[in-house]
Amino acid sequence: MNCKKGDLAIKTRSRQGSNIGALLRVVRWVGEGPRDSDNWEVEALQSIVPTHGPDAGRRLPPGVRVLVPDWCLTPLRGGDTADTKQKEVCHDAN
């Protein structure tokens, strides 16, 4: 899984283009869903447009909770990751 409970995450895949880049707080794992994907309940930190369920296609306010597959999320964590390691630069005084 990409995420864990409590993570701040960014939505990186969505059928609704306006949701890409949305900031979300990962609340809890809810289990496997369609296509054997791990699903999370997330809290939207900005308005989003769900693609499924009774509110599909309707813009919802920040604070709403929705289900999102793990593969659609990228966690935002502090510290070094494989993709963002900083390289130390040595400056020679000579």
MIDOSE-1310 file (N, C-alpha, C; in nm, 2 decimals, decimal comma, always signed):
residues 94
mnck	+0,08/-0,12/+0,00/+0,00/+0,00/+0,00/+0,09/+0,12/+0,00; +0,04/+0,23/-0,06/+0,11/+0,36/-0,07/+0,09/+0,43/+0,06; -0,03/+0,44/+0,12/-0,06/+0,52/+0,23/-0,07/+0,44/+0,36; -0,08/+0,52/+0,47/-0,11/+0,46/+0,60/-0,20/+0,56/+0,67
kgdl	-0,27/+0,51/+0,77/-0,36/+0,60/+0,85/-0,29/+0,72/+0,90; -0,35/+0,84/+0,88/-0,30/+0,97/+0,93/-0,22/+1,04/+0,83; -0,18/+0,98/+0,72/-0,10/+1,05/+0,61/-0,18/+1,16/+0,55; -0,10/+1,26/+0,51/-0,15/+1,37/+0,42/-0,12/+1,31/+0,28
aikt	-0,21/+1,31/+0,19/-0,19/+1,26/+0,06/-0,24/+1,35/-0,05; -0,19/+1,33/-0,17/-0,24/+1,40/-0,29/-0,30/+1,30/-0,38; -0,41/+1,34/-0,44/-0,48/+1,26/-0,54/-0,40/+1,27/-0,67; -0,35/+1,16/-0,71/-0,27/+1,16/-0,83/-0,33/+1,09/-0,95
rsrq	-0,44/+1,02/-0,93/-0,52/+0,95/-1,04/-0,66/+0,97/-1,01; -0,74/+1,01/-1,11/-0,88/+1,03/-1,10/-0,95/+1,04/-1,23; -1,07/+0,98/-1,24/-1,15/+1,00/-1,36/-1,20/+1,14/-1,37; -1,21/+1,21/-1,26/-1,25/+1,35/-1,26/-1,12/+1,44/-1,25
gsni	-1,09/+1,50/-1,36/-0,96/+1,57/-1,37/-0,94/+1,68/-1,27; -1,05/+1,74/-1,22/-1,04/+1,85/-1,12/-1,00/+1,80/-0,99; -1,00/+1,67/-0,96/-0,96/+1,61/-0,83/-0,81/+1,58/-0,83; -0,74/+1,58/-0,94/-0,60/+1,55/-0,94/-0,53/+1,67/-0,88
gall	-0,45/+1,64/-0,78/-0,38/+1,74/-0,70/-0,45/+1,77/-0,57; -0,57/+1,72/-0,55/-0,65/+1,75/-0,43/-0,57/+1,69/-0,30; -0,57/+1,77/-0,20/-0,51/+1,73/-0,07/-0,61/+1,66/+0,01; -0,57/+1,54/+0,07/-0,66/+1,46/+0,14/-0,59/+1,41/+0,27
rvvr	-0,66/+1,39/+0,38/-0,61/+1,33/+0,50/-0,66/+1,18/+0,50; -0,57/+1,09/+0,51/-0,61/+0,94/+0,52/-0,66/+0,91/+0,66; -0,79/+0,87/+0,67/-0,86/+0,85/+0,79/-0,85/+0,71/+0,84; -0,89/+0,61/+0,75/-0,88/+0,47/+0,79/-0,89/+0,38/+0,67
wvge	-0,83/+0,26/+0,68/-0,84/+0,16/+0,57/-0,98/+0,10/+0,58; -1,05/+0,08/+0,47/-1,18/+0,02/+0,48/-1,19/-0,12/+0,41; -1,07/-0,16/+0,35/-1,07/-0,30/+0,30/-1,06/-0,30/+0,15; -1,07/-0,42/+0,09/-1,06/-0,44/-0,05/-1,19/-0,40/-0,12
gprd	-1,17/-0,33/-0,23/-1,29/-0,30/-0,31/-1,28/-0,36/-0,45; -1,35/-0,30/-0,54/-1,35/-0,35/-0,68/-1,20/-0,36/-0,73; -1,18/-0,45/-0,82/-1,05/-0,48/-0,88/-0,94/-0,50/-0,77; -0,98/-0,56/-0,66/-0,89/-0,60/-0,55/-0,80/-0,49/-0,51
sdnw	-0,85/-0,36/-0,51/-0,77/-0,25/-0,46/-0,80/-0,22/-0,32; -0,70/-0,18/-0,25/-0,71/-0,13/-0,11/-0,78/+0,00/-0,11; -0,88/+0,02/-0,03/-0,95/+0,15/-0,02/-0,94/+0,21/+0,11; -0,93/+0,35/+0,11/-0,92/+0,43/+0,22/-1,04/+0,52/+0,23
evea	-1,08/+0,55/+0,36/-1,17/+0,66/+0,38/-1,07/+0,78/+0,40; -1,10/+0,89/+0,32/-1,02/+1,01/+0,33/-1,10/+1,13/+0,36; -1,05/+1,23/+0,42/-1,11/+1,36/+0,44/-1,05/+1,46/+0,35; -1,14/+1,52/+0,27/-1,10/+1,62/+0,17/-1,06/+1,75/+0,24
lqsi	-0,94/+1,80/+0,21/-0,90/+1,92/+0,27/-0,93/+2,04/+0,18; -0,99/+2,01/+0,06/-1,04/+2,11/-0,03/-1,16/+2,05/-0,10; -1,23/+2,13/-0,18/-1,35/+2,08/-0,24/-1,31/+1,97/-0,35; -1,40/+1,87/-0,36/-1,37/+1,76/-0,46/-1,50/+1,72/-0,52
vpth	-1,49/+1,65/-0,63/-1,61/+1,60/-0,71/-1,60/+1,45/-0,71; -1,68/+1,37/-0,63/-1,68/+1,23/-0,64/-1,72/+1,17/-0,77; -1,66/+1,06/-0,81/-1,70/+0,99/-0,94/-1,79/+0,88/-0,92; -1,82/+0,84/-0,79/-1,91/+0,73/-0,76/-2,01/+0,77/-0,65
gpda	-2,11/+0,69/-0,63/-2,20/+0,71/-0,52/-2,31/+0,82/-0,55; -2,39/+0,85/-0,44/-2,50/+0,94/-0,46/-2,46/+1,08/-0,49; -2,34/+1,12/-0,46/-2,29/+1,26/-0,49/-2,20/+1,27/-0,61; -2,20/+1,16/-0,69/-2,11/+1,16/-0,81/-2,14/+1,28/-0,90
grrl	-2,04/+1,35/-0,94/-2,05/+1,47/-1,03/-2,09/+1,60/-0,96; -2,11/+1,60/-0,83/-2,14/+1,72/-0,76/-2,03/+1,76/-0,67; -1,99/+1,89/-0,68/-1,88/+1,94/-0,60/-1,91/+1,95/-0,46; -1,83/+1,88/-0,37/-1,85/+1,87/-0,23/-1,75/+1,96/-0,16
ppgv	-1,79/+2,01/-0,04/-1,70/+2,11/+0,03/-1,59/+2,03/+0,11; -1,48/+2,11/+0,15/-1,38/+2,05/+0,23/-1,44/+1,99/+0,36; -1,38/+1,89/+0,40/-1,42/+1,82/+0,52/-1,51/+1,69/+0,50; -1,56/+1,68/+0,37/-1,63/+1,56/+0,34/-1,54/+1,44/+0,34
rvlv	-1,60/+1,33/+0,37/-1,52/+1,20/+0,37/-1,57/+1,11/+0,26; -1,48/+1,06/+0,18/-1,51/+0,97/+0,07/-1,41/+0,85/+0,07; -1,44/+0,75/-0,01/-1,36/+0,64/-0,03/-1,27/+0,65/-0,15; -1,14/+0,62/-0,14/-1,05/+0,64/-0,25/-0,96/+0,52/-0,25
pdwc	-0,93/+0,45/-0,37/-0,84/+0,34/-0,38/-0,70/+0,39/-0,35; -0,62/+0,31/-0,29/-0,48/+0,34/-0,25/-0,40/+0,38/-0,37; -0,42/+0,31/-0,49/-0,34/+0,34/-0,61/-0,36/+0,48/-0,67; -0,47/+0,55/-0,62/-0,50/+0,68/-0,67/-0,43/+0,79/-0,58
ltpl	-0,36/+0,75/-0,47/-0,30/+0,84/-0,38/-0,15/+0,83/-0,37; -0,09/+0,95/-0,34/+0,05/+0,95/-0,32/+0,07/+1,02/-0,18; +0,13/+0,95/-0,08/+0,14/+1,02/+0,05/+0,25/+1,13/+0,04; +0,23/+1,23/+0,13/+0,32/+1,34/+0,14/+0,38/+1,33/+0,28
rggd	+0,50/+1,28/+0,29/+0,57/+1,26/+0,42/+0,70/+1,33/+0,42; +0,74/+1,37/+0,54/+0,87/+1,44/+0,56/+0,98/+1,33/+0,55; +1,10/+1,38/+0,54/+1,22/+1,29/+0,53/+1,25/+1,25/+0,39; +1,36/+1,17/+0,38/+1,40/+1,12/+0,25/+1,31/+1,01/+0,20
tadt	+1,29/+1,01/+0,07/+1,22/+0,90/+0,00/+1,31/+0,86/-0,12; +1,28/+0,76/-0,18/+1,36/+0,71/-0,29/+1,37/+0,81/-0,41; +1,26/+0,88/-0,42/+1,25/+0,98/-0,54/+1,31/+1,11/-0,50; +1,32/+1,15/-0,38/+1,35/+1,29/-0,34/+1,47/+1,30/-0,25
kqke	+1,57/+1,22/-0,26/+1,69/+1,23/-0,18/+1,77/+1,35/-0,22; +1,81/+1,43/-0,12/+1,90/+1,54/-0,15/+2,04/+1,49/-0,15; +2,12/+1,55/-0,24/+2,26/+1,52/-0,25/+2,34/+1,63/-0,18; +2,44/+1,59/-0,10/+2,53/+1,68/-0,04/+2,63/+1,73/-0,14
vchd	+2,65/+1,86/-0,14/+2,75/+1,92/-0,23/+2,87/+1,96/-0,15; +2,99/+1,92/-0,20/+3,11/+1,96/-0,13/+3,18/+2,07/-0,21; +3,20/+2,18/-0,14/+3,27/+2,30/-0,21/+3,41/+2,30/-0,16; +3,50/+2,30/-0,26/+3,65/+2,30/-0,23/+3,69/+2,45/-0,21
an	+3,76/+2,48/-0,11/+3,80/+2,62/-0,08/+3,91/+2,66/-0,17; +3,98/+2,57/-0,24/+4,10/+2,61/-0,32/+4,06/+2,67/-0,45
